[in-house]
Amino acid sequence: MKKIFALILGMALLFSLYALADKEQKDPLLIEVKPAKLTPLKKEAFEWLEKNRAELTKINEEIWRFAEVAMEEYKSAELLASYLEKKGFQVKRGVAEMPTAFVAVYGSGKPVIGILAEYDALPGLSQDLVSSKKPVEEGEPGHGCGHNIFGTASTAAAVALKEVMEKRGLSGTIKLFGCPAEETVVGKVFMARDGIFDGLCCCIQWHPSSSNNVSIGSSNAMNQFEVEFFGKAAHAAGDPWHGRSALDAIELTNVGLNYLREHLKPTARIHYVILDGGGAPNVVPDYARAWYYVRDIDREYVEKDYERVLKIIEAASLMTDTTYKIKFNSGVHEMLSNRVGSEVVYSNLLLVGPPQFDEQEQAFAKEIQKSLELEEKGLKSEIEPFKLPQRSWGSGSTDVAEVSWLTPTTGLGVVYKPVGTPGHHWSAVACGGMSIGHKCMLTAAKVMAASGLDMLSHPEIIKKMREEWMEKKKDKEYKSPLPPDLKPPVKPRK
Ligand SMILES: [Zn+2]
């Protein structure tokens, strides 16, 4: 009898240990979200996207081919703007004094849902649709961040939403924002300063990625600016005492900044490049120019760091007897994530499912990985778990953050590039212009359209998104990081 009792006790103990171990294995950061339901409205939106797949693919390919860099996106912006116009949107071009920025509006009344589109390429990344480095034209731009897909998918989602709204008589307003110059962190910052995003109830965005994910992490706030030093030229050997070196001023600035790092919070990030350091060693450079990024976890920290950086620049000019000029380019906030909105987007990502890449596409991805000496894992075909971020701050910066301070903003990432490959790279250009990019585009468009439909048909979603947003930003009102008189760096049409 005693033996049986001991056996039962032992088994119970073992069972509870198992249960405990199982519990411990569960990731405490994991958030469980169920797939969204396939409603008749969503079905219609998906059907519209499938039916228009060929035309959308063509737009994606065309913007990929245009490959226009920041502020030069004349053809890309026009292609999307005229497509939206043709589909029944009211388009306002040249908003916020930027010829390549536009807003396309459909519908009326509340809720007003924003969707962000980007379409700028990166300099020097020209690449053919092949799995090894082969520029179409050496030194020309290429879509190394997938913004051709970004712009096309967002536009597609906006039109799909409009089609369903029109057919079903749904009230509300869809605003598609054509945002130029993301790569220089300019477009949305100027649009935000000029009130272009005002009046939104919420906003949806996305980005092509190497994983299918919805993140509720943040990003770093940042200021980016250029410094020019003006000295006096002289023969570097004959009469250097007559010279005042502008390059010395930059070098002393950088030495100062590198000493400063120790006395900033570990979250601060400062980086720089010298754009002009003189022409020849035997001439004391009378002109030099450098470009700086100062980042930290939030605007307040960035502004404090920036004040100290300015002091160092001034000190370097005193030490070298040179003068200087600062050109403030842009600044951004840290991103305010929105968990309520992100859960809606994630549930729709689960509903739509990840892009289905075929054997050929996986082989293409693996060839790229092989050529870059990376593990040949191909393209991710699963959806990342939805998790709380491990830390509340991020390392990169984005001008989407500006929108997130003006309205609750949420988004997703969809696979278009092979696991482990670098961003802003020829391999990303190659994948974004072919079937891999097109599949990514359609998935992103479906998830955004479905999420938009959820937000349109369930007012409590936006209400909750806004409650969370108000709670997060507390009493802080949006204040543009830009000086009020700063003009956007407009470039002429080529
Ligand atoms: Zn990007």
Residues whose N, C-alpha, C, O or C-beta is under 5 A from the ligand:
A	BS01	ZN	C145
